[in-house]
């Protein structure tokens, strides 16, 4: 017997989160929670199945024990999520406060490369083809015009996001408050109208 074989019975007793976990990669951890709630002799699928069989005569007691295990499992998942969010936030705060030269300079370098190298190179190539009347070059630019517009639109869009994000980071570092994004302001205004 394995944990997956107990999943259906646990879901039937009103514990869908725990039942799904039993059938997944966290089955042994979820099984331990279930074993503790049922008072099983050990945290194995066979011992938990025996404990379920003992409580089967009183289905209400079995359902209550399994639902308590479900509550414990949900609380454990919430605690894991909370710690993950804390870790990510700590990492983000450390990156924002970092004085690493690469952290500070990659956005300006991106902007300089795009505006001082790529755009002028494409413009000079197009102007050269037009000046010489090079039909193959002009046709190539015409055929690629949609692709080039999408490419440069995406590149400058990313640059705009970087610039606004860095401005918000600097203001947050000065004031200690995270400033809302334009999207969150629009969402707030739309929800306030309702």
C-alpha positions as CSV (number, residue, x, y, z in Angstrom):
1,X,0.0,0.0,0.0
2,X,1.2,3.6,-0.7
3,X,0.0,7.1,0.2
4,X,-1.7,7.5,-3.2
5,X,-4.1,4.6,-2.4
6,X,-5.4,6.5,0.7
7,X,-6.0,9.8,-1.2
8,X,-9.5,8.9,-2.3
9,X,-10.7,7.9,1.2
10,X,-9.2,11.0,2.7
11,X,-10.9,13.2,0.1
12,X,-14.2,11.4,0.7
13,X,-13.9,12.3,4.4
14,X,-13.7,16.0,3.6
15,X,-10.0,16.7,3.3
16,X,-9.3,17.5,-0.4
17,X,-6.1,19.4,0.2
18,X,-4.6,16.6,2.2
19,X,-5.9,13.9,-0.2
20,X,-4.3,15.7,-3.2
21,X,-1.0,16.0,-1.2
22,X,-1.1,12.3,-0.4
23,X,-1.2,11.6,-4.1
24,X,1.7,14.0,-4.9
25,X,5.4,14.5,-4.1
26,X,4.6,15.6,-0.5
27,X,2.7,12.4,0.2
28,X,4.9,11.2,3.0
29,X,4.8,14.6,4.8
30,X,1.0,14.8,4.4
31,X,0.9,11.2,5.6
32,X,2.7,12.1,8.8
33,X,0.2,14.8,9.5
34,X,-2.7,12.4,8.9
35,X,-1.0,9.7,11.0
36,X,-0.7,12.1,13.9
37,X,-4.3,13.2,13.6
38,X,-5.6,9.6,13.5
39,X,-3.3,8.4,16.3
40,X,-1.7,5.8,14.0
41,X,1.1,3.7,15.5
42,X,3.5,4.9,12.8
43,X,3.5,7.2,9.8
44,X,3.2,4.6,7.1
45,X,0.4,4.0,4.6
46,X,-0.5,0.7,6.2
47,X,-0.6,2.1,9.7
48,X,-2.8,5.0,8.6
49,X,-5.1,2.6,6.7
50,X,-5.5,0.5,9.9
51,X,-6.2,3.7,11.9
52,X,-8.9,4.7,9.3
53,X,-10.3,1.2,9.5
54,X,-10.6,1.4,13.3
55,X,-12.5,4.7,13.1
56,X,-14.7,3.5,10.2
57,X,-17.3,2.3,12.7
58,X,-17.7,5.9,13.8
59,X,-17.6,7.8,10.5
60,X,-18.2,11.2,12.2
61,X,-15.1,10.7,14.4
62,X,-13.0,9.6,11.4
63,X,-14.2,12.6,9.4
64,X,-13.4,14.9,12.3
65,X,-9.9,13.6,12.7
66,X,-9.2,13.8,9.0
67,X,-10.6,17.3,8.8
68,X,-8.4,18.3,11.7
69,X,-5.4,16.9,9.8
70,X,-6.6,19.0,6.8
71,X,-6.6,22.1,8.9
72,X,-3.1,21.3,10.2
73,X,-2.0,20.7,6.6
74,X,-3.5,24.0,5.4
75,X,-1.8,25.8,8.3
76,X,1.5,24.2,7.4
77,X,1.2,25.2,3.7
78,X,0.3,28.8,4.8
79,X,3.4,28.9,7.0
80,X,5.6,27.6,4.2
81,X,4.1,30.3,1.8
82,X,4.6,33.0,4.4
83,X,8.3,32.1,4.9
84,X,8.8,31.9,1.1
85,X,7.3,35.4,0.7
86,X,9.5,36.6,3.6
87,X,12.6,35.2,1.9
88,X,11.8,36.7,-1.5
89,X,11.1,40.1,0.2
90,X,14.4,40.0,2.1
91,X,16.2,39.2,-1.2
92,X,14.5,42.1,-3.0
93,X,15.3,44.5,-0.2
94,X,18.9,43.4,-0.2
95,X,19.1,43.9,-4.0
96,X,17.5,47.3,-3.8
97,X,19.9,48.4,-1.1
98,X,22.9,46.9,-2.9
99,X,25.7,49.1,-4.0
100,X,27.0,46.5,-6.4
101,X,28.3,48.2,-9.6
102,X,26.6,45.7,-11.9
103,X,23.3,46.1,-10.0
104,X,23.5,49.9,-10.4
105,X,24.8,50.0,-14.0
106,X,23.1,47.3,-16.1
107,X,20.0,49.4,-16.8
108,X,22.0,52.5,-17.9
109,X,24.2,50.3,-20.0
110,X,21.1,48.7,-21.6
111,X,19.7,52.2,-22.4
112,X,23.0,53.4,-23.8
113,X,23.5,50.3,-26.0
114,X,20.0,50.6,-27.4
115,X,19.9,54.3,-28.0
116,X,23.5,54.9,-29.0
117,X,24.4,51.7,-30.9
118,X,21.4,49.7,-32.1
119,X,19.1,52.5,-33.3
120,X,21.8,54.5,-35.0
121,X,23.2,51.4,-36.7
122,X,19.8,50.4,-38.1
123,X,19.1,54.0,-39.2
124,X,22.5,54.4,-40.9
125,X,22.1,51.1,-42.7
126,X,18.6,52.1,-44.0
127,X,19.8,55.6,-45.0
128,X,22.9,54.1,-46.7
129,X,20.6,51.7,-48.7
130,X,18.3,54.7,-49.6
131,X,21.2,56.9,-50.6
132,X,22.7,54.3,-52.9
133,X,19.3,53.2,-54.2
134,X,20.2,49.6,-53.3
135,X,16.9,47.9,-54.1
136,X,17.7,44.6,-52.3
137,X,18.5,46.5,-49.1
138,X,15.4,48.7,-49.3
139,X,13.2,45.7,-50.0
140,X,14.8,43.9,-47.1
141,X,13.9,46.7,-44.7
142,X,10.4,46.9,-46.1
143,X,9.9,43.2,-45.7
144,X,11.3,43.3,-42.1
145,X,9.6,46.6,-41.1
146,X,6.9,44.8,-39.0
147,X,9.5,42.7,-37.3
148,X,11.8,45.7,-36.6
149,X,8.9,47.7,-35.2
150,X,7.9,44.9,-32.9
151,X,11.6,44.4,-31.9
152,X,12.3,48.0,-31.1
153,X,8.8,48.4,-29.5
154,X,9.6,45.5,-27.1
155,X,13.1,46.8,-26.4
156,X,12.0,50.3,-25.6
157,X,9.0,49.0,-23.7
158,X,11.4,47.0,-21.5
159,X,13.6,50.1,-21.1
160,X,10.5,52.1,-20.0
161,X,9.6,49.5,-17.4
162,X,13.2,49.5,-16.1
163,X,13.3,53.3,-15.9
164,X,9.9,53.6,-14.0
165,X,10.9,50.6,-11.8
166,X,14.2,52.2,-10.9
167,X,12.5,55.5,-10.1
168,X,10.1,53.8,-7.8
169,X,13.0,51.9,-6.1
170,X,14.8,55.2,-5.5
171,X,11.7,56.9,-4.1
172,X,11.0,53.9,-1.9
173,X,14.5,54.0,-0.6
174,X,14.1,57.7,0.3
175,X,10.6,57.6,1.8
176,X,10.6,54.0,3.1
177,X,7.2,53.4,1.3
178,X,6.7,51.3,-1.8
179,X,5.0,53.6,-4.3
180,X,2.1,52.2,-6.4
181,X,2.5,51.4,-10.0
182,X,0.5,53.0,-12.8
183,X,-1.4,49.7,-13.2
184,X,-2.3,49.5,-9.5
185,X,-3.5,53.2,-9.6
186,X,-5.7,52.5,-12.6
187,X,-7.1,49.3,-10.8
188,X,-7.7,51.3,-7.6
189,X,-9.6,54.0,-9.6
190,X,-11.7,51.5,-11.5
191,X,-12.7,49.6,-8.3
192,X,-13.5,52.8,-6.5
193,X,-16.0,53.8,-9.2
194,X,-18.1,50.7,-8.7
